[in-house]
Amino acid sequence: MAKEKEHLNLAFIGHVDHGKSTLVGHLLLKAGAIAEQQLDEGEDKFRFVMDKLGEERERGVTIDLAHQKFSTKKYDYTIVDCPGHRDFVKNMITGASQADAAVLVVAANDGVMPQTKEHMFLSMTLGIKQLIIAVNKMDMENYSEDRFNEVKEEVGALLKSIGRNPADVPFIPMSAFEGDNIKEKSENMPWYKGDALITELDKLTPPEKPVDLPLRVPIQDVYSITGVGTVPVGRVETGIMKKGENVIFEPAGASGEVKSIEMHHEVFDEAEPGDNIGFNVRGVGKNDIRRGDVAGHTGDAPTVAKEFTAQVVVLQHPGVITVGYTPVFHCHTSQTACTFLELTSKLDPATGQPQEGTPDFLKTGDAAIVQIKPTKPMVMEEAQKIPPMGRFAIRDMGQTVAAGLCLKVTSAK
């Protein structure tokens, strides 16, 4: 079956309680992806849509429970990493790296909050180029144009701080609960001259598919399906996977021939970047591979890093980062503790060029070139060669402390 429309992955990001779940639920309803009957009664009716949909899928291969689809006239969308996930930032790190665009939700009554900043910085580090700002809960501010402009100023300043021009980013005043400016222009805000969210989404541009790069499929989960066998699932980041080809999983080292490829319960002969797939490989068992492994062609296997050089930005750290620090690195679907071996040089924030001398430590706000050693084998690629496989976030103490890009890898194999 041919895929008719182009497809985009969309992330909803922003501070907790700013109405992401309500917005996602109401958007799915307005786009016709769910029926009114699937909503609960009462105040939180939209919020539970994502959780309920998860439970309703009973079939063996659900390609990542948090994915929900909807379509507009122009595109098919998958909402990746829906809000409501307890460990949202962690998911967002691996999830946002899979998003083509993000909707940053900011509540009009709160304005910019710590997580608003964190999510915006992360979306930038993870390479999300397209952003839409949804100024939500306008009903709580009596649909005030002045309040909308205040929030716009505040978010605009944040955008400038990460090198984005606020004039290039659409700001939409909304009420996710009331449904203002989701599908149709709201009569409650006649002063707003822009478009509703669904119209704005259709102005996004689909990403160029990196089909010419080597095949890389980070594994999200491994299932055993009766009658099929072992089915790893993941999203094709780069390259093309075809039925009958030989693939290898690294760092596990298991390899075999691709017997079948499935997407949203349909069978395909090949899969390309952006496709969320389940696939079966001859001779590879459930215990041979795990989440965090990466599949690639046997002739151009994923790089297992012995050490790597990276450029990192410290987003927030209560103390200082010194040599020997070993937090968890989240890269594609892998979560691996890695040690800072060497702080090579700090970068000048204005020019991005290395400064003289070796720093003794790094603190919040610093950017630096560092040498890193994983505590166990992990796949890491140079960001310049295979971008989605070379970005990572660093977490410690329950928060994202830094984010970065891999510049150079010393291979372990």
N, C-alpha and C positions, 0 to 999 in steps of 0.2 A: 504493500500500500504506500502510495507516495505521501510525503509530508507536504501539505499545501502551503501553510503559512510559515513565515519565519518565526523563530522562537527566541524569546528573551527570558533570562532569569532575573528575578526581581527580589531584592532584599528590603525588608522593612526594619529600619533601625531607629534608635532614639532612646531617650530616658524611660526608665520603668514608669508605669502609670501615666504616660502621655497619650495613651489611647491607640497603641499599635494594633493590639488584637481586635479592638472594636472596629478599627479602620479596615483591617484585613477581612473581617467577617462581613462587614457591610458592603465592601467592594465586591466580594465574591457573590453576594446576593444580587447586587445591582448588575453585575456582569452576567448573571444567569448561571453561575457555576454551582450554586446550591439553591435549594428550594426553601421557601418560607417555613415549611414543616420541619426543616432541620434545625431551626433556631429554638432556643429555650425561651420560656416566657420571662418577662421581667427585665430588670435593669441591665443584667450582664448578658443579654441574649446573644450578642454577636461574639463576645469573648470566647465562648465555649465551642464555637464552630470548629476551630482547629483541633481541639482535644477530641471532640466527638468524631470528627472525620477519621482521626487516627484509629479510634477503636473500631470503626465500622469496616475497616479493611481487613478481611480475615484471610485473604488468600496468601499463600506462602511467600511469594516475592512481592513485597511492597518496596519499591525503590525509594527507600528512605521516607519514613512516616511523615516527616514534617513538610513534605512537598505537596503543594496544592496547585491545581491548574485552573486558569480561566482564559477566555479568549475575547478579543475585541475584533472590530472589523478588520484590523490590520495585522495583528500579531497573536500568537499563542504565548501565554506567559506561564511560567512556573514560579510560584512564590517559594523562595528557598529560605530555610531556617526561619520559620514563622516564629513570631514572638510567642510568649507563653512558655517558652522553654526555660527551665529553671536556670540552666547554666548558659545563659544567652550569649554572653560575650565570648565564651570559649567556642560556642557553635558559630558565632558570628565570624570568628577568625577563620575557621575552616570553611564556614558557609559564605561569608562575604567574598572570599577569594573566588567563589563560584558565581558571583552575581555580576550581571552586565550593567545593572543600574541599581540605585538605591533610593528609597523614599525615606527621608529623615523626618520623623514626626516630632514636632515641638509643640507642647501645649501652650496656648495663648496665655493662660492664667499663671504659668510658671516661668515661661521663657527658657533661656539656655541653662541647663543643669549639668553637673559633672559628667553624667553618662552621655549627654548630647555631644559634649566635646570628645569624649573617648571614642564614641562610635564614628564621629566624623573623621578623626585622625586615622582610625583604623581603616575606614573605607578608602581613604587616600593611600595609605601604605599598601593596602591589598589591591590597589589598582582599579578601583571603581571610578571610572571617568565621568559617568553620568549620574547626576544627583537631582532630585526634586525635593523641595522643602514643603512639607504639609504643616501649616500652622493650624493645629487642631484645637478643639474645645472653644471655638469662637462663640458658641451659644452661651458659654459661661461669662463672656466679656461683652454680652449684648451686641455681638456682631460689630464691635467698634473698629472703625478704620484706623483710628489713632493707635489703638493697642496693637493691631496687626503691623503697623509701620514700626512701632517700637521693637517688636520681636524681630522684624525683618532687619532692622539696624543691627541688633544684637547678634543675630545669626550671620549677617553680612560681615561683621568684624571677624568672626570666627573663620569664615570662608577665606577672607583676605589673609589671615594668619597662616593658612596652609597653601597659599599661593593660588587661590581660585578667585575669579572675578564674580562677585555677587550678581552682576548684571547678566551673566550667562546662565544663571541658575533660576529656574522658575520657582516662585513662592505662591502657594495656594492657600487662601484662608478657608478652613473647613470645619464642619462638625461631623465627626465620624458617627456619633450617636444619632444625630438628627438626619444625617445623610446629605448635608449641604456640600455642594461642589464635588460630589463623588462622580456622578454620571452627568447630571445636568447642572447648568449654572444656577446658583441659588438666588432666589428672590430676596433673601434676607440680607444679601450684601451687594446691592446694586452698584456700589462704588468700585467693586472689583472688576477690572476690565479683562482679566486673563481667562484661561480655559479651566474647565473642570478636570479632575484628576485623570479620568479615563482618556479624555482627549489629549491631555498632556503626555500620558504614557505612550500614546501612539506617535508622538513626535520623536521618541527615542530612536536611536539608530542601532540596529543589531550589530554585534561585534563582528569584526573580520574573523572568520574561522581559521585558526592556525592549523590547517590541514597539512601544510608542508613540513611541519616540525615533526620530530620523532614521536611515536605513540607513547602517551603517558596516561594511565588510568589509575588514580589513587583509589585504593579499596576502602569503602565505608563500612561494609559488613560482609560476612560470609554466611550463607544459608545452606541448609541441606533440604533439597526439594525432592519429594517422592517421585520417582520415575525420571528425574532429570539428573540428580546427583548433587555435587557441590556447585553452588552458584554464588560467586563473588559479585557484589554490586558496587558500582561507583560511577563517577562522571568522567567521560572522556575529556581530558583537559586539552590535549594536543594530538595531532596525527589522526589516522584512520585505522579502525580495527575491522578486519574482514574475517568472515567465517573461513575456516580451513588454514588460517595462518598459525605460525608457532609464536607463542608469547612466553615471556619469563616474568616471574614475580620477584622483585627485589625488596628488601634484602633477603627474603626467604630462600631464593634460589630455585624454587619449584618452577617447572616449565612443562608445556604441552601444547596440543593443537586446540584451537577454538572450535568447539562443536556447534554452539548455538549462541545467538545474541537476542536478547529480548528487551523491549522498551514498552512501558505501560501496557503490559500483557499482549503485545504483538511481537511476532518474530521478524527479525530483519537479517539481511545478509551482511550488512556493514553498519558501523556506527561512527559518527564524526564528533568533533569538539562540541561540547554543550549537551550531548545526549547522556541522560541518566540511564545506565544499562545494567541488566543482570546478564551474566554470560557463563557458559560452562566450558571448562577446559579439560580435555582428556588426560586422565592420569594425575590430576591434582585433587587431593582430598581436603576435607574441611580443616584438618589439623595441620596442613602444610602451609597455610597462608592465614593472615589476620589483618584486621583494620590497620591502616598505616603502611601496608605494603603497596608497591606500585607495579602495575603491569606495563610491559613494553614489548616490542618485538625482540626476539632472541638476537637478531643481528645488530640491534642498537639498544642495548639494555639500559634501564634506569641506572643512574650513577649512585653508588653507595659511598657515602662520604666518610672518610677517615678523619679529615679535618676540613674546615672551610673558613674562608675569609669573608666577612660580612660588613655591611654598613648598617649600623643600628641607630635608632632614635629612642632615647629614654623618655617615655611618656609620663610616668609617675612612679617614683620609687621613694619610700620613706627615708631611706638612708643613702648609701653610695654603693656603686657596683665596682668591685675590684677583681683582680685576677683570682681565679679559683671559684668564683660565684657559679653555682650550678642550678639554674632554674629550668622550667620545662619549656621547650620550644615547640610551638604548634605550627607545623608546616604541612600543607595539603591535608591529608587525614591522619598524619602521624603526630603523636605527642611523645617527645623524647627529651629526657633530661640531657642538657649539654653544658659543658664547662667553658668559661671564658679563660683561654690560655694566655692571651696577650692583648693588652689595649694598645693598638699600634699608633693611632693618632686621633686627635679630635678634629672635627670639621668646623670650619668657620661658618656660622649660621647664615651669614649674608651671601657668601660666594659658593659654599659647599666644597671649598678646597681644603685639603689637609693642613693643619697648623703645625708649626715646628714643635719638636719635642714629644716625648711619650707621656701621656697622662697617667697619674697614679690611680685615679678613680674617675667614675662617671656619675653624674647626678641628673635629676629631673631636668629635661630641656636640652641635655647634651646630645650631639650627634657624633658618631665616631666610627672609625674602621677598627674592627676587632678580629682576633683569631679564635675560632671556636672548635671544640672537640666533642662530638656526641659520645655519651656514655655507653651507647650500644649502637649497632649498625642502623642507619636510617638513609632514606633516599633524599638527596638534595641536589638540585641542579643550579647552574649559574643563571641568575635572573635575566641576564641579557640574551641568553640562548633560548631558554624555555621559561618565560616569565612566570606562569602560574605555579611552577614547581620550585621557584627560587625565593618566594616571599614567605615570611614567617612572623609570628607574634610570640612574645616571650611572656609567660605568666608565672606569677609567684604570689604567695599569700592571698590567693583568691582574687587577684586583679591582674590586668594586663600591665606589665611594667615597661615593656619596650616592644618595638616592632622593627623589622628590617628586611634587607635584601641580601641574597648570597652573591658575592662578586666572583669568587674563585673556589673550586672544589679540588681537594686532594683525594683521589679515589682510593677506596679500600681494596678494590678488586683488580 
